[in-house]
Amino acid sequence: PIVPVEAEPEEPVDPPTDEITAKIAAFIEGMIERMGFPGKAAMSGQEGAKIIFELTSESSSILIGKKGKNLDALQLLANVYLNRVAGDDAPWRVVLDTEGYRARREESLVRMAHRVADEAARTRSSRLLEPMNPFERRLIHTAINERDDVVTKSEGDGLYKRVRVIAKGASRNRGRGRR
């Protein structure tokens, strides 16, 4: 089961105006077009402060990129643009998705976290996961937080740190890093 990892704001957040959503959709479509691909963007919903835009394109796999890097980059640019049109104190955050990629990636990361935790516990060692963005790291920490046989720790510098899954009582040096 997917565990929610971000606390929702205390107060309900009103949806953005139609003007703001239209500007964001046009901005995203313009970015996709500049990348050389046809595509449409439309607001598909809101979860708390997150406004979700669904991208529709024949080139979805390219828009997603390796491990979602292109989608994350587009999302970052959309959020910078949102702050420009709605102000820096705007309560919303743009989340981009296409073909259900975000949910599939979350499920895949949670399964991987449990698989690696099982292996670390079985071998009484630690495992170092691939570099991940803050959201993905938080997902890993949350997914195996309830377990009493392993602990997790973020390592490294910068945005893309790595999560180490450590068996309780294991010597950190006994583990093999995974790349």
N, C-alpha and C positions, 0 to 999 in steps of 0.2 A: 504493500500500500504506500502511496505517495503521502508524505507528511508535509503539511504546509510549513514553509521555512521563513516566510516574512510575516511579521505581525502587521495586521491591518491597522490603519489609522484609527484613533479613538472616535473621531467624528466621521459621519458618512461624507463622502466626497461627491459633490455634484458633478454631473457629466460636463465635458467641455462643450462650448457652443458649437453649432453646426459650422460656423465660419472657421473656427480653429481646427476642427477635424478635417474640413475640406482643404485647408492650407497644408496640413500635415500629409494628407493623402497625396496631394499634388506634388509636394516636395519629394516624398518617397518615390512616386512614379517617375519624377524627373531624374532622381538618382539612378533608378533602374535603367531608364532610357539612356543616360550618359554612360552606363556600363555596357551598353550595346544590346540590351535585351528588351523584349516586349514584356509588359506586366501592368497589373492593376493593384491598387492598395485601397482597402476599405475598412473602416472601423467595424469590428465584428462583436465588440462587447466591452464591458468594463468590470473589473474586479477590484473594488476599493479604489485606490489611486492609480491602478494600472489601466491604461486604455490600450486595448488590444487591436492591432491592425493585421488583417489577413492579406497576404500577398498571393496573387494568382498570376502564374506565369508558366509558359512551356519550359522555361529554364530554371525551374525551382531548385534543382540540385545544385546549379551554379550559384544561385542566390544564397543558398544555405552555406555552401563552401565546406571545406574540411572541418569536421567537428563544430560546425556552426559559426565559424570565424567570420564569414562574409555577412551572415544575418546579424551577428553581434555588432559588426562595424556599421551596417546600415541603421541598426537600432540606436547606436550611439549618436550617429549624425542626426537621426530623427529627434532624439531627445535634446540635442543642442539647438536644433531648429525650433522645437516646442518652446524652449526657454526664451528664444528670441521673439516668437510671436505672442506668447502668453505671459511673458515676464518670468524672471528668475524665481519668483516666489509661487509659481504655478504649482498646485498640489499634485499634478498628474505625472505619470511616467509612461512613455510609449513602450509597448512590447510588440515586436514583430514576430509573426509566425507564418509558415506556409506548409501546407499538406500535413499538419499535425506534428511537425518536427519537434517542437519544444516538449510536448508530452512524451514522445518517443525517446528523446534524449534523456529526460528525467528518469523514466522507467529504466532505461539502459544503465544509467549511472547508479541508481539504487541497487539494481541486481548485481552490478560489478562490485559495489561497496560490500555487499554481503558475501559475495564469493571470495573477495580478497580477505575480508575479516575472518571467514571460516578457515582459509588457508593459513593466515597468520596465527590464529589460535591453535590450529592443529600442529603447526611446526614450532610453536612457542617462539616466534620471531616477529620481525616487522616487514612491512611492504611499503614501498614508496610509489605513489600513483603518479600519473602523468600531470603536467602543469594544467591548472584549471583556473577559470575566472572565479571571482568571489561567490557568485550565486551557486556555481557548481560545487565549490568547496563546502559551502554551507549545507548544501543538499547531502553531501557525503557525511559530514559531521552529524547531521540530524538523523540520517538513515540508520547509523549504527550507534547512536548515542545511548539507546536503551540497553545495549548489550553489556554484560558484566565481565566478558572475557577479553575484550579489546578496548583500547582508547585510540583517539585520533589526535593528530597535531598537524598544523600547517607549518611548512618549512619553505624558506627561500625569501627572496626580495621581489618587489615589484607587484604588478597586478596579477600575473600568472604564477601563483605559488603552487606547491605540491602538497598533497595530504599524505602523511605517513600513518599507516594503521599498525598499531603496536599491540602484541599480545601482552596482557597484564603479567608482570613478572619476567618478561623477556629482556634480554640484553639487546639494546638498540643495534649494536654492531653485528649481531648474528643474522640480521635480515638481508635479503637481496633486494636491491632497488629494481623497480619495474619501469621500463620506458615505453 
